[in-house]
Amino acid sequence: MLAPDRKPIQMEELMSVEEAILSRRSVRAFLPDQVEPLVIRDILEIASRAPSGANMQPWKAYVLTNGTKQAVSNAILDSGQRAEKMEWDDYKYYPDQFFEPYLTRRRTVGFGLYAALGIGRREVARLQAQHDRNFLFFDAPVGMIFTIDRRLNKGSWVDFGMFLQNIMIAARARGLHTCTQAAFAPFHRQIRPILNLSDEEVVVCGMALGYEDTAKPENNFATDRAPVEEWTTFLD
């Protein structure tokens, strides 16, 4: 069901599923143009059709705009703490020690992004400033924080990933862009009181949502993907 009082978007106005998937990428600079609340609601309602074990629907979303979004940003940036030094006491997104092929892939995307911005590997202050833009949702007009009940198991986290992907594809089909942000996950102590999260809720990630600023160099950076043959075994 679409949001109340919203005229359905005609199919010819939407991207194809394949086009939306192929054009989806992590955008790190957004225009200030607002996104209609009813469009956000439609995207979330469509995304909620993601499959989940026993139809448990383990996702919970907080849509932040204006003052609340700024309050979350301020709480993290004013804390003086940095994500790489935080204790991930709810869950850890990355392994303690990277290994191949993941180490090379991580370095490639990091070096490529900062090269597009003209930031050298030894420019610590500029590197940190760019990373901190995560906590401004890269200036997107809409920020989202996603949580899951800590009592659920790994299968529900798999389900959550499909829900997040649905949001990104549904948004892209409407001409919007997104950036999922694990950077928010270590800062649950700063986020929790602002969003009034229950003790059971774990911050999974954040997400920026809005219209791409095509003039910004960071949005010219594109990642590649390993060929199918590298990670698939075909058995007859």
C-alpha positions as CSV (number, residue, x, y, z in Angstrom):
1,M,0.0,0.0,0.0
2,L,1.3,3.4,-0.9
3,A,1.4,6.3,1.6
4,P,-2.0,8.0,2.2
5,D,-2.9,10.7,-0.3
6,R,0.1,9.9,-2.5
7,K,-0.4,9.5,-6.3
8,P,1.3,6.3,-7.4
9,I,4.3,6.8,-9.6
10,Q,3.6,5.5,-13.1
11,M,5.8,2.6,-14.2
12,E,7.2,4.5,-17.1
13,E,8.6,7.1,-14.7
14,L,10.6,4.5,-12.8
15,M,13.9,3.0,-13.7
16,S,14.0,-0.7,-14.5
17,V,15.2,-2.9,-11.7
18,E,18.4,-3.7,-13.5
19,E,19.1,0.0,-14.2
20,A,18.5,0.9,-10.6
21,I,20.9,-1.8,-9.4
22,L,23.6,-0.9,-11.9
23,S,23.4,2.8,-11.2
24,R,23.3,2.5,-7.4
25,R,26.5,3.6,-5.7
26,S,27.6,5.2,-2.5
27,V,27.2,9.0,-3.0
28,R,29.2,11.1,-0.6
29,A,27.9,14.6,-1.5
30,F,24.3,15.7,-1.7
31,L,22.3,18.7,-2.8
32,P,20.2,20.5,-0.2
33,D,17.0,19.8,-2.2
34,Q,14.4,18.3,0.1
35,V,12.8,14.8,-0.4
36,E,9.1,14.7,0.1
37,P,8.1,12.8,3.3
38,L,5.6,10.8,1.4
39,V,8.3,9.7,-1.1
40,I,10.4,8.4,1.9
41,R,7.4,6.6,3.2
42,D,6.7,4.9,-0.1
43,I,10.4,3.8,-0.4
44,L,10.2,2.3,3.1
45,E,6.9,0.6,2.5
46,I,8.3,-1.0,-0.7
47,A,11.5,-2.0,1.0
48,S,9.5,-3.8,3.8
49,R,8.6,-6.4,1.2
50,A,12.1,-7.8,1.7
51,P,12.0,-11.5,2.8
52,S,12.7,-12.5,6.4
53,G,12.8,-15.8,8.2
54,A,9.3,-16.6,9.5
55,N,8.3,-13.1,8.3
56,M,9.8,-11.6,11.5
57,Q,10.7,-8.3,9.7
58,P,13.6,-7.6,12.1
59,W,14.2,-4.0,10.9
60,K,13.6,-0.8,12.7
61,A,14.2,2.6,11.0
62,Y,14.5,6.2,12.3
63,V,14.2,8.9,9.6
64,L,16.0,12.1,10.6
65,T,15.6,15.5,9.1
66,N,16.4,19.1,10.3
67,G,16.9,19.4,14.0
68,T,17.0,15.8,15.0
69,K,19.5,15.0,12.2
70,Q,21.7,17.9,13.3
71,A,21.4,16.7,17.0
72,V,22.8,13.3,16.1
73,S,25.6,14.9,14.0
74,N,26.5,17.2,16.9
75,A,26.5,14.5,19.5
76,I,29.0,12.4,17.6
77,L,31.3,15.2,16.4
78,D,31.3,17.0,19.7
79,S,32.1,13.8,21.6
80,G,35.7,14.1,20.3
81,Q,35.8,10.3,19.7
82,R,36.8,8.7,16.5
83,A,35.3,5.5,15.0
84,E,38.6,3.7,14.6
85,K,39.2,4.1,18.3
86,M,35.7,3.2,19.5
87,E,34.8,0.0,21.2
88,W,32.4,-1.9,19.1
89,D,30.7,-3.5,22.1
90,D,27.5,-4.3,20.3
91,Y,28.9,-5.7,17.1
92,K,32.0,-5.4,14.9
93,Y,31.5,-4.6,11.2
94,Y,35.1,-5.4,10.1
95,P,37.5,-8.2,11.1
96,D,40.2,-7.5,13.6
97,Q,42.8,-8.2,10.9
98,F,42.2,-7.8,7.2
99,F,43.4,-10.5,4.9
100,E,43.4,-11.1,1.2
101,P,41.6,-10.5,-1.0
102,Y,39.7,-8.2,1.3
103,L,42.8,-6.2,2.4
104,T,43.5,-5.2,-1.2
105,R,39.9,-4.4,-2.0
106,R,39.7,-2.2,1.1
107,R,42.9,-0.3,0.2
108,T,41.8,0.1,-3.4
109,V,38.5,1.8,-2.5
110,G,40.1,4.0,0.2
111,F,43.0,5.2,-2.0
112,G,40.7,5.7,-4.9
113,L,38.3,7.9,-3.0
114,Y,40.9,10.1,-1.4
115,A,42.7,10.4,-4.7
116,A,39.5,11.7,-6.3
117,L,39.4,14.3,-3.6
118,G,43.0,15.2,-4.0
119,I,43.9,14.1,-0.4
120,G,47.3,12.5,0.1
121,R,47.8,9.4,2.2
122,R,49.8,11.4,4.8
123,E,47.3,14.3,5.1
124,V,45.9,13.1,8.4
125,A,43.7,16.1,9.2
126,R,42.1,16.2,5.7
127,L,41.5,12.4,5.8
128,Q,39.8,12.8,9.2
129,A,37.7,15.7,8.0
130,Q,36.5,13.7,5.1
131,H,35.7,10.7,7.3
132,D,33.8,13.0,9.7
133,R,31.5,14.0,6.8
134,N,29.8,10.6,7.4
135,F,28.4,12.1,10.6
136,L,26.8,14.9,8.6
137,F,25.2,12.4,6.3
138,F,27.3,14.0,3.6
139,D,24.9,17.0,3.7
140,A,22.0,14.9,2.6
141,P,18.6,16.3,3.6
142,V,17.6,12.9,5.0
143,G,19.5,10.7,7.4
144,M,18.4,7.3,8.6
145,I,19.5,5.2,11.5
146,F,18.7,1.5,11.5
147,T,18.5,-0.7,14.6
148,I,17.9,-4.4,15.3
149,D,16.9,-6.2,18.5
150,R,20.1,-7.6,20.1
151,R,18.3,-10.8,21.1
152,L,17.9,-11.8,17.4
153,N,20.4,-14.1,15.7
154,K,22.6,-13.9,12.6
155,G,19.8,-14.9,10.3
156,S,17.9,-11.7,11.1
157,W,21.0,-9.7,10.2
158,V,21.0,-11.4,6.8
159,D,17.3,-10.4,6.4
160,F,18.2,-6.8,7.4
161,G,20.7,-6.6,4.6
162,M,18.0,-7.4,2.1
163,F,15.8,-4.7,3.5
164,L,18.6,-2.1,3.2
165,Q,19.2,-3.1,-0.4
166,N,15.5,-2.7,-1.1
167,I,15.6,0.9,0.2
168,M,18.6,1.7,-2.0
169,I,17.1,0.3,-5.1
170,A,13.7,1.8,-4.5
171,A,15.3,5.2,-3.9
172,R,17.4,4.9,-7.0
173,A,14.4,4.0,-9.1
174,R,13.0,7.4,-8.1
175,G,16.1,9.3,-9.1
176,L,17.5,9.5,-5.6
177,H,20.9,8.3,-4.3
178,T,22.0,6.8,-1.0
179,C,25.1,5.9,1.0
180,T,24.9,3.3,3.7
181,Q,27.2,4.2,6.6
182,A,28.6,1.6,9.1
183,A,30.5,4.6,10.6
184,F,27.5,5.3,12.9
185,A,27.5,1.9,14.5
186,P,30.1,2.5,17.2
187,F,28.3,5.6,18.4
188,H,25.2,4.0,19.9
189,R,25.9,5.8,23.2
190,Q,25.7,9.2,21.5
191,I,22.7,8.2,19.3
192,R,20.7,6.3,21.9
193,P,19.4,9.2,24.0
194,I,18.5,11.4,21.1
195,L,16.4,8.7,19.4
196,N,15.2,7.3,22.7
197,L,16.3,3.8,21.7
198,S,15.4,0.9,23.9
199,D,18.1,-1.1,25.7
200,E,17.5,-4.0,23.3
201,E,18.2,-1.9,20.1
202,V,21.6,-2.1,18.4
203,V,22.6,0.5,15.8
204,V,23.2,-1.4,12.6
205,C,24.2,1.5,10.4
206,G,23.1,4.9,9.1
207,M,22.1,5.9,5.6
208,A,22.2,9.2,3.7
209,L,19.3,9.8,1.3
210,G,18.9,12.6,-1.2
211,Y,19.8,14.0,-4.6
212,E,23.4,13.7,-5.8
213,D,25.6,16.8,-6.1
214,T,27.2,15.9,-9.5
215,A,29.7,18.8,-9.2
216,K,31.6,17.2,-6.3
217,P,34.7,15.2,-7.2
218,E,34.0,12.4,-4.7
219,N,30.9,11.5,-6.8
220,N,33.0,10.8,-9.8
221,F,34.7,7.9,-8.0
222,A,33.4,4.5,-9.0
223,T,34.2,1.1,-7.5
224,D,34.7,-2.0,-9.6
225,R,33.5,-5.6,-8.9
226,A,35.4,-8.9,-9.0
227,P,34.4,-11.0,-12.0
228,V,31.9,-13.7,-11.5
229,E,34.5,-16.4,-12.1
230,E,36.5,-15.2,-9.1
231,W,33.9,-15.9,-6.5
232,T,31.5,-18.5,-8.1
233,T,31.9,-22.3,-8.6
234,F,29.7,-23.8,-11.2
235,L,29.0,-27.5,-10.6
236,D,27.3,-29.8,-13.1
